[in-house]
Amino acid sequence: MRFLLLHHETEEDLAARPAEEVESAVAFAARFEDELAARSELEWGEVLGADEAAIVVSPGGSVEPASAGPGAVRTGSGAGSAPLLRRVWAVRVADEARARELAADLADGIAARIELRECLPASQRP
């Protein structure tokens, strides 16, 4: 089974973290990724670019900054800063229980909530 582990965080929350906590989280994430790779559970992982560079492309091709309003790259709604996607890991594991275990380990290690989503097989036509 394939799952995505998604780390979302607001700019405000990221800026409020002490430098030591950020360094610890980054070091943990690097070890976590290395361990996933060593166990052949890591399909791929990405750290996403700066929020101000993110855009939303609408049907018809119109483009606006992701910060201009709710869009596909954001989660949450309402006033204030919505958490933007910061980092993503795609993992292949035996079952959902293992994916939940990985998400819990990651959440504890970087002191942040992790969204877990199953990757469904894509529909393809011959």
C-alpha positions as CSV (number, residue, x, y, z in Angstrom):
1,M,0.0,0.0,0.0
2,R,1.2,3.5,-0.7
3,F,0.6,6.5,1.5
4,L,1.6,10.2,1.6
5,L,2.8,11.7,4.8
6,L,2.1,15.5,4.6
7,H,3.5,18.1,6.9
8,H,1.6,21.4,6.9
9,E,2.5,24.5,8.9
10,T,1.7,28.2,8.9
11,E,4.3,30.9,8.4
12,E,3.5,32.2,11.9
13,D,4.0,28.8,13.6
14,L,7.3,28.2,11.7
15,A,8.6,31.6,12.7
16,A,7.6,31.1,16.3
17,R,9.6,27.9,16.8
18,P,12.9,28.4,18.6
19,A,16.0,27.8,16.3
20,E,17.0,24.7,18.4
21,E,13.6,23.1,17.8
22,V,13.8,23.8,14.1
23,E,17.3,22.3,13.9
24,S,16.2,19.2,15.9
25,A,13.1,18.7,13.6
26,V,15.3,19.0,10.5
27,A,17.8,16.5,11.8
28,F,15.0,14.1,12.8
29,A,13.4,14.4,9.3
30,A,16.8,13.6,7.7
31,R,17.3,10.5,9.9
32,F,13.6,9.5,9.4
33,E,14.0,9.6,5.6
34,D,17.3,7.7,5.7
35,E,15.7,5.0,7.9
36,L,12.7,4.7,5.5
37,A,15.1,4.4,2.6
38,A,17.1,1.7,4.4
39,R,14.0,-0.3,4.9
40,S,12.8,0.2,1.3
41,E,9.7,2.0,2.5
42,L,10.5,5.4,1.0
43,E,9.3,6.0,-2.6
44,W,10.2,9.7,-2.6
45,G,10.2,12.8,-0.5
46,E,10.2,16.5,-1.2
47,V,10.7,19.7,0.7
48,L,8.5,22.3,-1.0
49,G,9.6,25.8,-2.1
50,A,8.8,29.1,-0.4
51,D,5.1,30.1,0.1
52,E,5.5,33.3,-1.8
53,A,6.5,31.4,-4.9
54,A,3.5,29.1,-4.8
55,I,0.7,29.8,-7.3
56,V,-2.8,28.5,-8.0
57,V,-3.7,27.8,-11.7
58,S,-7.4,27.8,-12.4
59,P,-9.3,26.3,-15.3
60,G,-8.7,28.5,-18.3
61,G,-5.1,29.2,-17.2
62,S,-5.6,32.2,-14.9
63,V,-2.9,32.3,-12.2
64,E,-2.9,33.9,-8.8
65,P,-0.5,33.7,-5.8
66,A,-1.4,30.8,-3.4
67,S,-1.5,33.4,-0.6
68,A,-4.3,35.4,-2.4
69,G,-7.0,33.1,-1.1
70,P,-8.0,29.4,-0.5
71,G,-6.7,27.2,-3.2
72,A,-5.6,23.7,-4.0
73,V,-2.2,24.1,-2.3
74,R,-3.7,25.1,1.0
75,T,-5.6,23.5,3.8
76,G,-7.9,25.1,6.3
77,S,-10.2,28.1,5.8
78,G,-11.3,31.3,7.5
79,A,-9.3,34.2,8.9
80,G,-5.6,34.0,9.5
81,S,-2.9,32.1,7.8
82,A,-3.8,28.7,6.5
83,P,-1.2,26.0,6.9
84,L,0.6,25.4,3.7
85,L,2.2,22.1,2.6
86,R,5.8,22.2,3.7
87,R,7.1,18.6,3.1
88,V,5.8,15.4,1.7
89,W,7.0,11.8,1.9
90,A,5.5,8.9,-0.3
91,V,5.9,5.6,1.4
92,R,5.1,2.0,0.4
93,V,4.2,-0.2,3.4
94,A,2.4,-3.5,4.1
95,D,-0.7,-2.0,5.7
96,E,-2.4,1.1,7.1
97,A,-1.2,0.3,10.6
98,R,2.4,0.7,9.5
99,A,1.6,4.0,7.8
100,R,0.0,5.2,11.0
101,E,3.0,4.1,13.0
102,L,5.3,6.1,10.6
103,A,3.1,9.2,10.8
104,A,3.1,9.0,14.6
105,D,6.9,8.7,14.7
106,L,7.2,11.6,12.4
107,A,4.8,13.8,14.3
108,D,6.6,13.1,17.5
109,G,10.0,13.7,15.9
110,I,9.3,17.0,14.3
111,A,6.7,18.2,16.9
112,A,4.0,18.8,14.3
113,R,0.8,17.3,13.0
114,I,1.1,14.9,10.0
115,E,-1.7,14.3,7.5
116,L,-1.8,10.7,6.3
117,R,-3.4,9.9,2.9
118,E,-3.6,6.7,1.1
119,C,-2.6,6.8,-2.6
120,L,-5.2,5.0,-4.7
121,P,-4.4,3.3,-7.9
122,A,-4.8,5.6,-10.9
123,S,-7.5,4.9,-13.4
124,Q,-6.0,4.3,-16.8
125,R,-7.5,3.5,-20.1
126,P,-5.9,1.3,-22.7
